Amino acid sequence: MNALNNVLFIDDEKHIRLANKQTLELADLHVSCHDCAEDALPLLSTEWPGVVICDIRLPEMDGLAFLVRAQKIDPHLPVILITGHGDVSTAVQAMRDGAYDFIEKPYSAERLVKTVQRALEKRALTLENRSLRRELEAHSAPGPRIIGQTPAMEHLRATIGQVADTGADVLILGETGTGKELVARSLHEHSKRRTRNFVAVNCGAVSETMIESELFGHEAGAFTDARALRIGKFEYANGGTLLLDEIESMPLRVQIHLLRVLQERSVERLGSNELISLDLRIV
């Protein structure tokens, strides 16, 4: 389990921020201070490696409102509330609502540091558990799997996990035999598109005369020997993932057509004037 040391400290009084920052830094913690809760929210995520300390009484967004917003980002993020004597009952209710703990003013440096260290241990366990769950899901997913425990392979799996559910197209670089198609399949299997088609096309294995028809499809009679309508790979992969392997061997004129498809997210079969909208990832 990796030790975490990140702390977000939120208080509108400068001298309190500076004093607590110094206390926590003496305990080898990395502290980022903010005078309002709104500034801290964009820093949070489900993978943020740290804990938050927030005063209950703040102008604009108070500590309780911040707790609600933070829990929407990550329900398991430890939030420690600082409270005055008159706010103890409010802080107790906040703990029932999901706060990790509360510290009543005035508090000792030892009390602050120990509470933060316990919260960091809990956060580390939460993040490690999530990582192990992702790894288990990856190993139990159907089809070829990416194996290996080296730092490079761990980084590759983490990158795939971060990119998989985005809408971004992906460029995979690598020598022949390094597993580019395996990475593309892993991206597909870990994305919300996993139930739709994964279509792989080796651009170097399709003849120059047939590659446009192969990729974009054609209508009956579009050219000699086009006796029936053909669905192209782009259309067949719609909703899923299309892998264009050996793309550097694609003829230049087809690359120009491909660029238009990538920009407009629509394809036109050869011999047709009708645009077909596309919703797919291209790798």
C-alpha positions in Angstrom: 0.0 0.0 0.0 1.4 3.4 -1.0 1.6 6.1 1.6 -0.3 9.2 0.8 0.6 12.7 2.1 -1.7 15.2 0.3 -3.9 17.5 2.3 -6.3 20.2 1.1 -6.8 22.7 3.9 -9.8 25.1 3.6 -10.3 28.1 5.9 -11.1 31.7 5.3 -8.7 33.0 8.0 -5.1 33.4 6.8 -3.4 33.0 10.1 -5.2 29.7 10.7 -4.2 28.4 7.3 -0.6 29.3 7.8 -0.4 27.8 11.3 -2.0 24.5 10.3 0.0 24.3 7.1 3.2 24.6 9.1 2.0 21.9 11.6 1.1 19.5 8.9 4.3 20.1 6.9 6.4 19.3 10.0 4.7 15.9 9.9 6.0 15.4 6.3 2.6 16.1 4.7 2.1 18.1 1.5 -0.5 20.9 2.1 -2.4 23.0 -0.3 -4.4 25.9 1.3 -7.5 27.6 0.1 -9.6 30.4 1.5 -12.8 29.3 -0.1 -14.3 25.9 -0.7 -15.2 26.5 -4.4 -11.5 26.7 -5.3 -10.8 23.3 -3.9 -13.6 21.4 -5.7 -11.9 21.3 -9.2 -8.8 19.6 -7.6 -10.9 16.6 -6.4 -11.5 13.4 -8.3 -12.2 9.7 -7.6 -8.4 9.1 -7.8 -7.2 12.1 -5.8 -4.6 10.8 -3.4 -5.3 12.8 -0.3 -7.8 14.1 2.3 -9.6 17.4 2.9 -9.8 19.5 6.0 -12.5 22.2 5.9 -13.9 24.7 8.4 -17.6 24.5 8.8 -18.1 28.2 8.9 -17.1 29.8 5.6 -18.5 32.6 3.5 -20.4 31.6 0.4 -20.1 27.8 0.3 -19.8 26.5 3.9 -18.2 23.3 5.0 -21.5 21.3 5.0 -22.3 22.4 1.4 -18.7 21.5 0.4 -19.1 18.1 2.0 -22.2 17.4 -0.2 -20.4 18.5 -3.3 -17.2 16.5 -2.5 -19.3 13.4 -1.9 -20.8 13.7 -5.3 -17.3 13.6 -6.8 -16.2 10.7 -4.5 -18.4 9.3 -1.7 -15.4 7.7 -0.1 -13.2 10.8 0.0 -12.3 11.6 3.7 -13.4 15.1 4.7 -12.4 16.3 8.1 -14.5 19.2 9.4 -13.2 21.9 11.8 -15.9 23.2 14.2 -16.4 25.7 17.0 -18.0 24.7 20.3 -21.4 25.9 19.1 -21.3 23.7 15.9 -20.6 20.3 17.6 -24.1 19.0 17.0 -23.9 20.1 13.4 -20.6 18.3 13.0 -21.9 15.1 14.5 -24.8 15.1 12.0 -22.3 15.8 9.2 -20.4 12.6 10.2 -23.7 10.7 10.0 -24.0 12.2 6.5 -20.5 11.0 5.4 -17.8 13.3 6.9 -14.8 11.3 8.1 -14.3 13.1 11.4 -14.5 16.5 13.0 -12.0 18.5 15.2 -13.4 21.0 17.7 -11.6 24.3 18.3 -9.2 24.8 20.0 -7.3 21.6 19.0 -3.7 20.5 19.5 -1.2 19.9 16.8 -1.0 16.3 17.8 -4.8 15.8 17.5 -4.8 17.4 14.0 -1.9 15.3 12.7 -3.2 12.0 14.1 -6.6 12.6 12.6 -5.1 13.4 9.2 -2.8 10.4 9.2 -5.7 8.0 10.0 -7.7 9.6 7.2 -4.8 9.2 4.8 -4.5 5.5 5.7 -8.2 5.1 5.0 -7.8 6.9 1.6 -4.8 4.7 0.7 -6.8 1.6 1.4 -9.8 2.9 -0.7 -7.6 3.7 -3.7 -5.7 0.4 -3.4 -9.0 -1.5 -3.3 -10.3 0.3 -6.4 -7.0 -0.5 -8.2 -7.3 -4.2 -7.3 -10.9 -4.3 -8.5 -9.9 -2.8 -11.8 -7.1 -5.4 -12.1 -9.5 -8.2 -11.3 -12.0 -7.0 -13.9 -9.2 -6.7 -16.5 -8.1 -10.3 -15.8 -11.6 -11.7 -15.9 -12.6 -9.8 -19.1 -13.2 -12.0 -22.2 -10.6 -12.2 -25.0 -6.8 -11.6 -24.9 -5.5 -10.0 -21.8 -2.5 -7.7 -21.1 -0.3 -9.5 -18.6 2.8 -8.6 -16.7 3.5 -6.7 -13.5 6.4 -4.4 -14.5 6.1 -0.7 -14.0 5.7 -0.2 -17.7 2.8 -2.7 -18.0 1.2 -1.3 -14.9 1.4 2.2 -16.4 0.0 0.9 -19.7 -3.0 -0.7 -18.0 -3.6 2.5 -15.9 -3.5 4.6 -19.1 -6.0 2.3 -20.8 -8.3 2.6 -17.8 -8.2 6.4 -17.9 -8.8 6.6 -21.7 -11.2 3.8 -22.2 -14.5 5.6 -21.4 -13.5 8.9 -23.0 -14.7 9.8 -26.5 -11.2 10.3 -27.8 -9.8 8.5 -30.8 -6.4 6.9 -30.0 -3.1 6.6 -31.8 -1.1 3.5 -30.8 2.6 3.4 -31.8 4.8 0.4 -31.7 6.9 -2.0 -33.7 5.4 -5.1 -35.4 4.5 -7.7 -32.8 4.5 -5.5 -29.7 0.7 -5.9 -29.2 -0.9 -2.8 -30.7 -4.1 -4.7 -31.6 -4.1 -6.2 -28.0 -4.1 -2.7 -26.6 -6.9 -1.6 -29.0 -9.0 -4.6 -28.0 -8.4 -3.8 -24.3 -9.5 -0.2 -24.8 -12.7 -1.6 -26.4 -13.4 -4.2 -23.7 -12.9 -1.6 -20.9 -15.2 1.0 -22.5 -18.9 1.5 -22.6 -18.7 0.4 -26.2 -17.8 -3.2 -25.2 -21.2 -4.6 -26.2 -20.9 -3.3 -29.8 -18.6 -4.4 -32.6 -14.8 -4.3 -32.5 -13.6 -4.2 -36.2 -10.0 -4.5 -37.1 -8.8 -3.6 -40.6 -5.2 -4.3 -41.8 -4.8 -1.4 -44.3 -1.7 -2.9 -45.8 -3.4 -6.2 -46.6 -6.3 -4.6 -48.7 -5.6 -3.8 -52.3 -5.5 -0.1 -53.4 -8.5 -0.7 -55.7 -10.7 -2.2 -53.0 -9.8 -0.3 -49.8 -12.3 2.5 -50.3 -15.1 0.0 -50.8 -13.8 -2.0 -47.8 -13.8 1.0 -45.5 -16.7 3.1 -46.7 -18.9 0.6 -48.4 -20.7 1.0 -51.8 -24.1 1.0 -53.4 -25.1 -1.5 -56.0 -23.8 -0.4 -59.4 -21.3 2.1 -57.9 -18.6 0.5 -60.1 -17.9 -2.5 -62.2 -18.7 -5.7 -60.3 -20.6 -3.8 -57.5 -23.6 -6.0 -57.9 -25.1 -5.5 -54.4 -24.9 -3.0 -51.6 -22.0 -3.5 -49.3 -21.7 -2.1 -45.7 -18.2 -0.7 -45.1 -16.1 -1.2 -42.0 -16.9 2.2 -40.6 -20.6 1.6 -40.8 -20.3 -1.9 -39.4 -18.2 -0.6 -36.5 -20.8 2.1 -35.7 -21.3 2.3 -32.0 -18.2 0.3 -31.3 -14.5 0.5 -32.1 -12.6 0.5 -35.4 -8.9 -0.4 -35.5 -7.0 0.8 -38.6 -3.8 -1.2 -38.5 -0.8 -0.4 -40.7 -2.5 2.9 -41.5 0.8 4.3 -43.0 0.3 2.0 -45.9 -3.0 3.5 -46.8 -3.0 5.3 -50.2 -2.8 9.1 -50.0 -6.2 9.6 -51.7 -7.9 7.4 -49.2 -6.2 9.2 -46.3 -7.8 12.4 -47.5 -11.2 10.7 -47.5 -10.4 9.3 -44.1 -9.6 12.7 -42.7 -13.0 14.0 -43.7 -14.7 11.1 -42.0 -12.7 11.7 -38.8 -13.6 15.4 -38.9 -17.3 15.2 -39.8 -18.1 11.8 -38.1 -20.1 10.7 -41.0 -19.4 8.4 -44.0 -20.8 8.3 -47.5 -20.9 5.0 -49.4 -19.4 4.9 -52.8 -22.1 5.7 -55.4 -24.3 7.4 -52.7 -25.2 11.0 -51.8 -26.5 10.1 -48.4 -24.3 10.8 -45.3 -24.5 8.2 -42.5 -23.7 9.5 -39.0 -21.1 7.7 -37.0 -20.6 7.2 -33.3 -17.5 5.1 -32.9 -13.9 5.2 -31.6 -11.2 5.0 -34.1 -7.9 3.5 -33.1 
